Amino acid sequence: MRALHRSVGGVLTLVARGAILIAGLAMVAMVLVVAWGVFGRFVLNDTPAWAEASALLLLGWVILGAAAAGVREGFHMGFDTLREVLPAPLARLFQVLSDLAVTLFGMAMAWYGADLALEVWDATLPTLGLPGTVEYLPLALGGLLIALFGLERLLSHAVTGHAPAGMPEHTLLTDA
């Protein structure tokens, strides 16, 4: 069981790095798109129609990629404040329950995000000319990553009895 835990952790480390890389690239692209939109509006007096829609689309990739990596690192989404004031055995139980709730939330996000993406496959985004699916793809993929990272945390609780190694246990006091 420990070997499975280590190999899953290694693979998901690469997945988390990929999610952060994509979120970072989307952030840079979003800044460039917004800058071009502002330049077009105030300097050229001709706002590009695609700028706002593109920026919103990129924002989805930024938010959901970073949120998923935050779940893996243990500093995003949870019941930290309540857990910090409880006695150790109850705090541990709430940590596991928090990770379970986040995992279920990620599964629901992935399921319903994929359902939305499939529903609008044949629609076209008017200003971008892309299929409507691209609007909901970050939701589905971000939910999938949140669920995977939540499952990793639950596996770590089952194997080691605590949060995954290298991830802060007391996130209230860290800036990770």
Residue frames relative to the residue before (quaternion, step in Angstrom):
aa qw qx qy qz dx dy dz
M 1.0000 0.0000 0.0000 0.0000 0.00 0.00 0.00
R 0.6440 0.5217 -0.3234 0.4566 3.58 1.05 -0.76
A 0.6228 0.5354 -0.3436 0.4554 3.60 1.05 -0.71
L 0.6261 0.5202 -0.3257 0.4810 3.58 1.02 -0.80
H 0.6441 0.5352 -0.3095 0.4504 3.55 0.96 -0.92
R 0.6778 0.4870 -0.2900 0.4683 3.60 0.93 -0.89
S 0.6929 0.4732 -0.2977 0.4553 3.59 0.86 -0.88
V 0.6226 0.5170 -0.3404 0.4788 3.59 1.04 -0.73
G 0.6470 0.5287 -0.3145 0.4505 3.57 0.97 -0.86
G 0.6557 0.5172 -0.3140 0.4517 3.58 0.98 -0.80
V 0.6637 0.4918 -0.2999 0.4772 3.56 0.95 -0.88
L 0.7051 0.4664 -0.2777 0.4563 3.58 0.87 -0.92
T 0.5337 0.5824 -0.4138 0.4524 3.59 1.22 -0.30
L 0.6648 0.4861 -0.2949 0.4844 3.57 0.96 -0.86
V 0.6362 0.5200 -0.3291 0.4654 3.59 0.99 -0.80
A 0.6560 0.5082 -0.3124 0.4624 3.60 0.94 -0.86
R 0.6407 0.5106 -0.3235 0.4734 3.58 0.98 -0.79
G 0.6363 0.5225 -0.3190 0.4694 3.57 1.04 -0.77
A 0.6451 0.5166 -0.3190 0.4639 3.58 0.99 -0.82
I 0.6585 0.4884 -0.3068 0.4834 3.59 0.98 -0.81
L 0.6267 0.5314 -0.3365 0.4600 3.59 1.01 -0.76
I 0.6707 0.4836 -0.2986 0.4766 3.59 0.88 -0.92
A 0.6468 0.5098 -0.3205 0.4679 3.59 0.97 -0.83
G 0.6584 0.5113 -0.3070 0.4592 3.59 0.99 -0.81
L 0.6583 0.4921 -0.3070 0.4799 3.57 0.97 -0.83
A 0.6368 0.5161 -0.3248 0.4719 3.57 1.04 -0.77
M 0.6274 0.5352 -0.3338 0.4566 3.59 1.05 -0.73
V 0.6535 0.4979 -0.3102 0.4784 3.57 0.94 -0.88
A 0.6585 0.5017 -0.3085 0.4685 3.58 0.92 -0.90
M 0.6437 0.5262 -0.3249 0.4508 3.59 0.98 -0.83
V 0.6386 0.5176 -0.3253 0.4675 3.60 0.97 -0.83
L 0.6637 0.4992 -0.3073 0.4645 3.59 0.94 -0.85
V 0.6507 0.5129 -0.3154 0.4626 3.59 0.98 -0.85
V 0.6687 0.4846 -0.3047 0.4745 3.59 0.90 -0.90
A 0.6310 0.5256 -0.3350 0.4619 3.59 0.98 -0.79
W 0.6593 0.4931 -0.3126 0.4738 3.58 0.95 -0.83
G 0.6317 0.5365 -0.3265 0.4544 3.59 1.03 -0.77
V 0.6656 0.4839 -0.2961 0.4849 3.57 0.97 -0.87
F 0.6330 0.5211 -0.3237 0.4722 3.59 0.97 -0.83
G 0.6656 0.5080 -0.2999 0.4571 3.57 0.92 -0.90
R 0.6874 0.4907 -0.2914 0.4492 3.57 0.93 -0.87
F 0.8178 0.3187 -0.1498 0.4552 3.57 0.69 -1.05
V 0.7229 0.3914 -0.2574 0.5079 3.60 1.11 -0.46
L 0.7736 0.3359 -0.1773 0.5073 3.57 0.79 -0.99
N 0.2862 -0.7780 0.4951 0.2601 3.56 1.31 -0.37
D 0.6453 0.4365 -0.3234 0.5370 3.55 1.10 0.81
T 0.1789 -0.8220 0.5354 0.0758 3.57 0.05 1.32
P 0.3985 -0.6988 0.5293 0.2699 3.60 -0.79 0.93
A 0.4778 -0.7058 0.4483 0.2695 3.59 -0.78 1.03
W 0.6907 0.5110 -0.2779 0.4296 3.57 1.05 -0.71
A 0.5143 0.6995 -0.4059 0.2853 3.61 1.18 -0.46
E 0.7041 0.4639 -0.2878 0.4540 3.60 0.74 -0.98
A 0.6665 0.4971 -0.3060 0.4637 3.59 0.89 -0.89
S 0.6475 0.5135 -0.3156 0.4663 3.59 1.00 -0.78
A 0.6522 0.5158 -0.3164 0.4566 3.58 0.94 -0.87
L 0.6621 0.4960 -0.3106 0.4681 3.60 0.95 -0.81
L 0.6302 0.5262 -0.3244 0.4698 3.56 1.02 -0.75
L 0.6735 0.4851 -0.2872 0.4781 3.58 0.92 -0.89
L 0.5972 0.5732 -0.3588 0.4314 3.58 1.07 -0.68
G 0.6101 0.5544 -0.3438 0.4497 3.58 1.06 -0.71
W 0.6665 0.4894 -0.3009 0.4751 3.57 0.97 -0.83
V 0.6315 0.5298 -0.3333 0.4576 3.58 1.02 -0.79
I 0.7137 0.4750 -0.2697 0.4384 3.56 0.70 -1.09
L 0.7534 0.4195 -0.2492 0.4407 3.59 0.67 -1.02
G 0.6197 0.5197 -0.3588 0.4661 3.61 1.06 -0.51
A 0.6839 0.4686 -0.2802 0.4839 3.55 0.94 -0.89
A 0.6292 0.5288 -0.3406 0.4566 3.61 1.01 -0.72
A 0.6486 0.5099 -0.3266 0.4611 3.59 0.94 -0.81
A 0.6597 0.4829 -0.3109 0.4847 3.59 0.92 -0.84
G 0.6178 0.5437 -0.3372 0.4572 3.58 1.08 -0.66
V 0.6095 0.5237 -0.3496 0.4817 3.59 1.06 -0.66
R 0.6608 0.5112 -0.3187 0.4477 3.58 0.88 -0.87
E 0.7195 0.4400 -0.2464 0.4776 3.56 0.94 -0.87
G 0.4817 -0.7087 0.4109 0.3114 3.58 1.24 -0.15
F 0.6298 0.5407 -0.3625 0.4237 3.62 1.12 0.35
H 0.7065 0.3790 -0.2790 0.5286 3.56 1.19 0.33
M 0.8449 0.1066 -0.1244 0.5092 3.53 -1.04 0.85
G 0.5276 0.6091 -0.4711 0.3588 3.56 -0.58 1.11
F 0.5044 -0.6317 0.5027 0.3063 3.50 -1.37 0.04
D 0.0568 0.8761 -0.4774 0.0356 3.56 0.97 0.90
T 0.6633 0.5249 -0.3287 0.4202 3.58 0.82 -0.91
L 0.6680 0.4781 -0.2960 0.4874 3.58 0.88 -0.89
R 0.6618 0.5297 -0.3111 0.4297 3.57 0.88 -0.92
E 0.6517 0.5492 -0.3188 0.4149 3.59 0.99 -0.76
V 0.7279 0.4222 -0.2530 0.4774 3.62 1.07 -0.53
L 0.5797 0.5942 -0.3704 0.4167 3.61 1.26 -0.05
P 0.5805 -0.5422 0.4540 0.4037 3.58 -1.23 0.35
A 0.7179 -0.5041 0.2784 0.3912 3.60 -1.17 0.66
P 0.6934 0.4611 -0.3289 0.4454 3.69 0.70 -0.84
L 0.6737 0.4724 -0.2983 0.4837 3.59 0.99 -0.78
A 0.6086 0.5476 -0.3500 0.4553 3.57 1.07 -0.71
R 0.6423 0.5146 -0.3199 0.4694 3.58 0.98 -0.80
L 0.6392 0.5170 -0.3221 0.4694 3.58 0.96 -0.84
F 0.6855 0.4743 -0.2884 0.4711 3.57 0.91 -0.88
Q 0.5933 0.5453 -0.3733 0.4597 3.59 1.11 -0.54
V 0.6622 0.4824 -0.3031 0.4867 3.59 0.95 -0.85
L 0.6537 0.5035 -0.3153 0.4688 3.61 0.94 -0.84
S 0.6230 0.5333 -0.3336 0.4650 3.58 1.04 -0.74
D 0.6739 0.4792 -0.2947 0.4790 3.57 0.90 -0.89
L 0.6271 0.5240 -0.3349 0.4691 3.60 1.05 -0.68
A 0.6579 0.5064 -0.3104 0.4630 3.60 0.93 -0.90
V 0.6534 0.5043 -0.3123 0.4703 3.60 0.96 -0.85
T 0.6382 0.5261 -0.3252 0.4585 3.60 1.00 -0.81
L 0.6705 0.4845 -0.2974 0.4768 3.58 0.92 -0.90
F 0.6164 0.5387 -0.3331 0.4679 3.57 1.06 -0.75
G 0.6567 0.5079 -0.3032 0.4679 3.59 0.96 -0.88
M 0.6380 0.5209 -0.3251 0.4646 3.58 1.01 -0.80
A 0.6561 0.4991 -0.3083 0.4748 3.58 0.97 -0.85
M 0.6311 0.5294 -0.3277 0.4628 3.59 1.00 -0.82
A 0.6663 0.4976 -0.3020 0.4662 3.58 0.92 -0.91
W 0.6755 0.5074 -0.2984 0.4440 3.59 0.86 -0.95
Y 0.7497 0.3986 -0.2281 0.4766 3.57 0.69 -1.07
G 0.6009 0.5450 -0.3559 0.4640 3.60 1.13 -0.57
A 0.6538 0.4918 -0.3078 0.4857 3.58 1.01 -0.82
D 0.6243 0.5362 -0.3332 0.4601 3.58 1.04 -0.77
L 0.6560 0.4953 -0.3051 0.4809 3.59 0.96 -0.86
A 0.6485 0.5278 -0.3197 0.4457 3.58 0.95 -0.89
L 0.6799 0.4804 -0.2912 0.4714 3.58 0.96 -0.81
E 0.6221 0.5659 -0.3349 0.4250 3.58 1.08 -0.70
V 0.7843 0.3182 -0.1603 0.5078 3.58 1.01 -0.76
W 0.2558 0.8052 -0.5005 0.1891 3.57 1.23 0.41
D 0.7502 0.4156 -0.2244 0.4626 3.57 0.88 -0.91
A 0.5519 0.5763 -0.4118 0.4400 3.60 1.25 -0.02
T 0.2542 -0.7534 0.5860 0.1564 3.56 -1.22 0.49
L 0.4236 -0.6763 0.5365 0.2745 3.57 -0.93 0.89
P 0.4644 -0.7481 0.3911 0.2677 3.60 -0.48 1.17
T 0.7529 0.4028 -0.2446 0.4594 3.61 0.81 -0.85
L 0.7421 0.3998 -0.2203 0.4909 3.58 1.18 -0.47
G 0.3382 -0.7619 0.4862 0.2622 3.57 1.15 -0.56
L 0.5139 0.6305 -0.4161 0.4064 3.58 1.26 0.34
P 0.5975 -0.5435 0.4200 0.4138 3.61 -1.17 0.36
G 0.6117 -0.5922 0.3919 0.3486 3.58 -1.10 0.71
T 0.5197 0.6675 -0.3934 0.3600 3.56 1.21 -0.48
V 0.6222 0.5807 -0.3580 0.3841 3.60 0.97 -0.75
E 0.5875 0.5733 -0.3781 0.4280 3.60 1.16 -0.41
Y 0.7779 0.3514 -0.1690 0.4928 3.58 1.01 -0.80
L 0.4520 0.7025 -0.4417 0.3273 3.57 1.23 -0.11
P 0.6476 0.4950 -0.3505 0.4613 3.67 0.88 -0.72
L 0.6197 0.5461 -0.3423 0.4479 3.59 1.04 -0.72
A 0.6897 0.4758 -0.2787 0.4692 3.58 0.88 -0.95
L 0.7073 0.4520 -0.2702 0.4717 3.59 0.84 -0.94
G 0.6279 0.5205 -0.3320 0.4740 3.58 1.04 -0.73
G 0.6442 0.5129 -0.3153 0.4717 3.58 0.99 -0.80
L 0.6342 0.5268 -0.3242 0.4639 3.56 1.01 -0.82
L 0.6723 0.4842 -0.2963 0.4751 3.59 0.93 -0.87
I 0.6216 0.5252 -0.3420 0.4699 3.59 0.99 -0.78
A 0.6607 0.4986 -0.3083 0.4689 3.59 0.93 -0.87
L 0.6577 0.5079 -0.3156 0.4580 3.62 0.91 -0.86
F 0.6932 0.4612 -0.2851 0.4748 3.57 0.89 -0.91
G 0.6126 0.5284 -0.3442 0.4764 3.59 1.12 -0.59
L 0.6396 0.5092 -0.3200 0.4788 3.58 1.01 -0.79
E 0.6160 0.5343 -0.3464 0.4638 3.58 1.05 -0.71
R 0.6549 0.5033 -0.3148 0.4676 3.57 0.95 -0.82
L 0.6524 0.5049 -0.3157 0.4688 3.59 0.99 -0.81
L 0.6247 0.5254 -0.3315 0.4731 3.59 1.05 -0.77
S 0.6446 0.5187 -0.3186 0.4626 3.56 0.98 -0.81
H 0.6228 0.5234 -0.3384 0.4729 3.59 1.00 -0.76
A 0.6831 0.4946 -0.2892 0.4529 3.58 0.92 -0.91
V 0.7296 0.4387 -0.2434 0.4647 3.60 0.93 -0.88
T 0.8225 0.2609 -0.1084 0.4937 3.58 0.75 -1.04
G 0.4669 -0.6934 0.4393 0.3290 3.57 1.18 -0.38
H 0.7701 0.2307 -0.1721 0.5693 3.60 1.22 0.16
A 0.7252 -0.4040 0.3126 0.4618 3.55 -1.33 -0.02
P 0.6676 -0.5228 0.3386 0.4079 3.61 -1.13 0.50
A 0.5688 -0.6127 0.4356 0.3336 3.54 -1.10 0.79
G 0.7866 0.3030 -0.2369 0.4830 3.53 -1.05 0.78
M 0.6577 0.4424 -0.3092 0.5255 3.55 1.28 0.03
P 0.5119 -0.6776 0.4199 0.3202 3.61 -0.80 0.89
E 0.3658 -0.7268 0.5393 0.2172 3.56 -0.94 0.89
H 0.7703 0.2566 -0.1408 0.5665 3.59 1.00 -0.83
T 0.1241 -0.8607 0.4915 0.0462 3.53 0.33 1.29
L 0.5225 0.6503 -0.4121 0.3665 3.57 1.18 -0.38
L 0.7666 0.3722 -0.1797 0.4913 3.58 1.09 -0.71
T 0.6565 0.4994 -0.3263 0.4616 3.60 1.20 0.08
D 0.3175 -0.7205 0.5741 0.2247 3.52 -1.27 0.28
A 0.2911 0.7616 -0.5243 0.2455 3.58 1.21 0.48
